[in-house]
Amino acid sequence: MRLARAVAAGCLACALAASGLVARAESTASAELNRAFDEYWEWSLARNPGFATFVGDARYNDRLGDLSADAVLRERAEAAAFRRRVEAIDPAGLTTEQRVSREVFLRDRASRERLEKFFGELPLRNAYPVTQTFGPQFFLPQMVRSTRFASTADYEAYLKRLAAVPVFLDQVTEQLSLGAAHGWTPPRVTVQAVPAQIGAQVVADPTQSAFYAPFRNFPASVPEAERERLRTAGAAVIKDSVVPAFERFRRYFEGEYLPKTRTELAASTLPGGPAYYDVLLQDQTTTGLTAREIHETGLREVSRVETEMDAVMRSTGFKGSRAEFVRFLWSDPKFFYQTPGELLAGYRDIAKRVDAESPRLFRELPRLPYGIRAMPPERGRAAESYTPGAGDGSRAGYFEANLNDPKGRAKWQMPTLVLHETVPGHHTQSARALELTNIPAFRRFAWYPAFGEGWALYAERLGDEIGMYADPYDRYGHLSGELLRSARMVVDTGLHALGWTREQAVAYMKEHTTESDAFIASEVDRYIVQPGQATTYKVGQLKILELRARATAALGPRFDARRFNNVIIDGGALPLSVVEQNVDRWIAAEKARGG
């Protein structure tokens, strides 16, 4: 009767709803999308065992990825098939959150395919498989720190993974050789240190290798009778397989690959031309901003932040110039810890203060804990970083503190750095994403530089709201961090789109940041081999600040900053356009809720 009345009234949509056909269509579309995403996630883990280990899935801990030419081309074809499958699902039959997931997935695949078009038929994964900041010399040892070692079976799997290192490094070598043959190489000036980095894994005593670390301390669940056998097997595979493979890789990189690297710096001088850098910017920032627009924004932000810093400097009573003030900040012993242990304790003390104040910033905080530990010494002058925890909660997140040179990190820099890397920055955002049950797995573990780094830079500003910058030197350190990220926008686009030399970039950073000469040189070389990435911090932060201002204006006294902060991170990492959509929906809901 309900169906007949609806048809008689001339309402086809009402008739379909009354018949249950719409509900069934929605159910079919939703179920198909969920299946596609589940299968895509399983495919992603199987294709990238190291990533599986990183997110806490131990099923593939006995192997490494396949970088052979056939595997790379097969991966492209299979990924494209997933894209077509998701495209074919009608969004009308999906929930709001599923439509977001579909949009994000298709955006990701389209971005990746745009980049792959520059390689044509070449089976390359990326333009720069190995640089001074990225490569197997780093991620293979780091993988050990993320691997679960809870049983004898875990150790057996690890032994198989170690045995796979030679083939994996040979495949990396093939990728490098293929790229070099077609002009896809990093600038030579940036990768001079790579042979020494690789050589750090070439040790005479296998028990001194980073890969031997799991055999030094066994969990109680591994029987005593098994431990000596595992130690012996571990030392043997490191000595006979891992070390020779790294030595062979080092000789290749130094003797064959390095002479073939480019003398040019800009990504726009690679085979893809200027269009390649344009696509990289779109991919990294998730916006349509041009290099010129980003460059001009950076110049404006540098000027604004420098004005604020001058005011803070004057508030301390210092009478000299800005340059003299910076020299004072880097020379007075009171601004430095004397030992690595003191520096580590200093970071941890700041983190305790922030943790106590975090409920003032969020309605809901993640449950996953985090720690602060020393970065491996072989990372040299690498910047501090955050390593996310495991998806199943079995591994905490970690702020990796560089303790190699206590005089290289001033006390006035530390509060804003802790806020960026831990709470309310990277740890809060990534740990919150791991807890979300209403989004597919690929979104829980997603990473968008403009969102992730933009959020962490916005989080530094939240320090004001919990009293972290009451000391003027700490405030100056906070502003110096924002100045660095603003200068990055200028330098990245200058190098890759506007014809800047390395010397120009270094000179600009020296004039407009408070960083040391050694840090600046390292940073500029990082921008050269990671085109576009350095622009993402400010692009993301400025978008979040824009959205907060919009929400504040729209909601007036009903605006709740704690709820706003959760809205930003409670969808996981997202393209900035999708974040904007989420905030606009929240504003509308808050208006309706407030009457």
C-alpha positions, -999 to 999 in steps of 0.1 A, spaced: 0 0 0 28 25 9 44 18 -26 11 22 -44 3 55 -26 38 69 -34 35 60 -71 0 75 -72 13 107 -57 38 109 -85 69 106 -62 93 81 -78 120 87 -52 94 82 -24 82 50 -42 117 36 -44 124 45 -8 91 28 3 100 -3 -17 134 -5 0 152 -4 -33 172 27 -23 183 11 9 194 -20 -9 213 1 -35 230 20 -7 239 -12 10 253 -26 -22 274 4 -30 287 7 6 296 -30 8 314 -29 -26 334 2 -15 343 -14 18 354 -46 -1 375 -26 -25 392 -6 3 398 -38 23 414 -56 -6 434 -25 -16 448 -23 20 458 -60 20 474 -55 -14 493 -25 -2 507 -44 28 517 -74 7 534 -51 -18 553 -32 9 564 -55 37 584 -28 54 553 -5 56 534 -34 70 560 -38 98 559 0 104 521 0 109 522 -30 132 512 -59 109 538 -87 114 526 -111 87 553 -100 62 582 -96 86 601 -124 69 605 -105 36 614 -72 19 597 -55 -10 601 -64 -47 616 -35 -67 622 -55 -99 611 -40 -131 583 -65 -136 570 -59 -101 570 -21 -104 550 -23 -137 527 -49 -123 521 -27 -93 511 3 -115 486 -18 -134 471 -33 -103 468 1 -86 451 15 -117 426 -14 -116 417 -5 -80 412 31 -91 388 21 -119 369 -2 -95 364 26 -70 355 51 -98 327 28 -109 310 29 -75 281 54 -75 288 79 -47 250 85 -44 247 52 -26 274 60 0 274 76 34 290 110 38 322 95 53 324 69 25 321 97 -1 350 114 16 370 82 15 362 76 -22 372 112 -30 405 109 -11 413 75 -27 407 87 -62 426 119 -55 456 99 -43 456 76 -73 452 104 -97 481 123 -81 503 92 -82 495 84 -118 503 120 -129 538 116 -114 542 82 -130 535 96 -164 568 114 -163 585 81 -162 566 67 -192 574 30 -196 604 32 -173 597 9 -143 608 36 -117 593 39 -83 605 75 -79 630 100 -92 655 97 -63 655 62 -48 686 71 -27 697 104 -13 715 118 17 682 118 36 665 87 22 674 52 12 681 16 24 711 29 44 684 45 66 651 27 64 665 -9 66 682 -3 100 652 18 112 629 -10 103 645 -31 130 633 -5 156 597 -10 144 598 -48 142 580 -69 168 602 -94 187 579 -113 210 586 -150 201 610 -174 185 589 -172 153 595 -134 152 632 -140 152 630 -167 126 611 -143 103 637 -116 109 665 -140 99 647 -146 66 643 -108 61 680 -103 67 688 -130 42 667 -110 16 688 -79 20 713 -87 -9 685 -92 -34 668 -60 -22 699 -39 -25 706 -54 -60 671 -42 -70 678 -7 -56 709 -7 -77 689 -16 -107 665 13 -100 694 37 -97 711 24 -129 678 27 -148 672 62 -136 708 73 -144 705 60 -179 675 83 -185 685 114 -166 667 108 -133 694 114 -108 698 137 -77 723 166 -79 758 154 -71 765 181 -46 738 167 -23 747 131 -22 785 131 -16 779 118 19 759 88 8 788 63 4 799 69 40 763 65 51 761 32 34 795 23 47 782 27 83 765 -7 78 798 -24 68 812 -36 100 840 -62 107 822 -75 138 786 -85 130 776 -81 167 783 -44 163 759 -41 134 726 -22 139 709 -53 125 722 -74 154 704 -53 181 674 -77 185 698 -105 194 713 -86 224 682 -87 246 656 -113 242 621 -112 256 612 -137 283 589 -155 259 620 -167 239 633 -199 256 669 -197 269 677 -228 249 668 -210 216 687 -178 223 723 -189 215 711 -206 183 694 -174 172 724 -152 181 747 -174 161 724 -175 131 719 -137 133 757 -130 134 762 -154 105 736 -139 82 748 -104 90 784 -113 83 778 -135 52 749 -117 35 740 -82 49 775 -67 53 788 -79 19 756 -66 2 761 -32 17 797 -31 8 788 -40 -28 761 -13 -28 786 12 -14 811 5 -42 785 8 -68 772 41 -55 806 57 -51 823 43 -82 795 40 -108 764 60 -98 779 91 -82 798 102 -114 765 99 -133 745 122 -110 735 157 -122 752 190 -118 719 209 -121 699 214 -89 663 222 -99 636 195 -102 625 215 -132 657 205 -150 648 168 -148 635 150 -179 599 160 -169 608 197 -171 591 225 -152 558 206 -153 573 179 -131 579 204 -103 544 218 -107 529 183 -102 551 177 -72 538 209 -57 502 198 -63 510 164 -48 528 177 -17 505 207 -9 472 191 -21 464 225 -35 466 242 -69 490 269 -57 517 278 -81 554 281 -74 552 319 -77 522 321 -54 540 300 -27 572 320 -31 553 353 -26 535 340 4 568 329 19 582 364 15 553 380 32 554 355 61 592 360 65 586 397 68 557 393 93 575 369 116 607 389 116 587 420 128 573 399 157 608 386 165 622 421 167 595 430 192 604 400 214 641 408 212 634 444 224 613 430 253 645 412 267 663 446 269 689 436 243 703 468 227 720 454 196 709 443 161 690 411 153 722 395 140 740 403 172 710 389 192 712 357 173 750 354 179 743 360 216 716 332 216 741 308 200 771 316 222 759 321 258 765 288 277 732 293 297 713 284 266 728 249 262 730 215 279 764 201 283 758 164 277 735 142 256 719 129 287 711 163 300 697 173 266 674 142 265 662 149 301 655 185 290 632 173 262 614 149 285 608 176 311 592 198 285 570 169 274 557 164 309 547 200 311 528 198 278 511 165 287 496 181 318 481 209 298 468 190 267 432 185 279 428 223 276 434 219 238 411 189 229 378 174 238 392 140 231 429 129 233 444 96 219 452 68 243 485 57 226 515 68 247 547 83 233 583 84 244 614 104 237 645 85 227 679 92 212 682 91 174 707 66 160 741 82 159 746 73 123 719 99 114 746 126 120 731 161 119 696 149 108 667 170 122 647 156 150 617 136 139 586 116 151 581 79 145 544 69 148 533 40 169 518 7 157 482 5 146 474 -23 171 488 -3 200 517 -27 205 544 1 200 543 36 213 551 66 192 585 81 196 601 115 193 636 108 180 659 134 196 692 141 179 718 140 208 749 139 186 758 175 194 743 191 225 756 224 214 737 222 182 703 225 199 696 255 221 672 254 250 651 282 235 644 260 205 632 230 225 597 238 236 583 246 202 601 215 188 585 192 214 551 207 206 556 200 169 568 165 172 547 151 201 517 167 218 497 185 204 516 179 171 525 148 152 519 123 180 484 136 188 474 137 152 487 104 141 477 85 173 442 99 170 440 87 134 450 52 145 419 51 168 393 60 142 370 32 134 347 50 109 373 52 82 391 26 61 426 15 71 444 33 42 431 66 57 441 57 93 477 54 81 477 81 54 503 109 53 498 142 35 528 166 42 506 197 39 482 183 65 507 166 88 533 193 88 507 220 87 490 206 117 523 203 136 532 239 128 497 250 139 503 229 171 534 250 179 511 280 180 488 262 205 517 265 229 506 300 235 472 288 248 489 266 275 516 290 286 546 274 270 562 307 257 560 328 289 598 332 287 608 356 260 636 334 248 613 305 244 589 328 225 618 339 203 626 302 197 590 295 187 590 324 162 624 313 149 608 279 141 580 296 122 605 318 104 624 288 92 593 273 77 584 305 60 619 308 46 615 272 33 587 283 10 609 309 -5 640 287 -9 622 256 -22 604 275 -50 635 296 -56 657 265 -62 632 245 -82 613 271 -102 631 304 -102 667 294 -110 683 300 -76 718 285 -70 727 266 -39 747 296 -28 717 319 -31 696 296 -11 722 293 17 727 331 18 689 337 21 686 312 49 716 328 68 700 362 64 665 353 74 667 324 99 684 319 133 699 285 124 736 275 124 756 274 92 759 236 94 722 232 98 714 256 70 737 238 45 721 204 55 686 219 52 692 234 17 705 201 5 674 185 18 652 209 -1 671 201 -32 664 164 -31 628 167 -17 612 192 -42 581 207 -28 581 191 6 595 222 24 566 243 12 540 222 29 545 234 66 533 269 60 507 260 33 490 236 57 493 259 88 479 289 70 449 269 58 441 256 93 445 292 107 422 304 79 396 278 88 398 286 125 392 323 117 363 314 96 348 292 123 354 319 150 336 345 129 307 323 120 301 309 155 310 339 177 307 331 214 297 295 205 331 288 190 349 261 210 386 258 201 389 223 217 361 210 194 377 228 164 410 211 171 393 177 172 374 184 140 407 190 122 424 157 133 393 135 137 392 126 100 428 114 99 452 130 75 434 145 46 439 168 15 434 204 26 403 208 4 387 179 23 397 194 56 379 226 45 348 207 37 348 190 71 351 223 89 323 239 69 300 210 77 310 213 114 302 251 114 268 244 99 261 216 125 272 239 153 249 267 141 220 242 139 229 228 174 230 263 189 196 272 176 
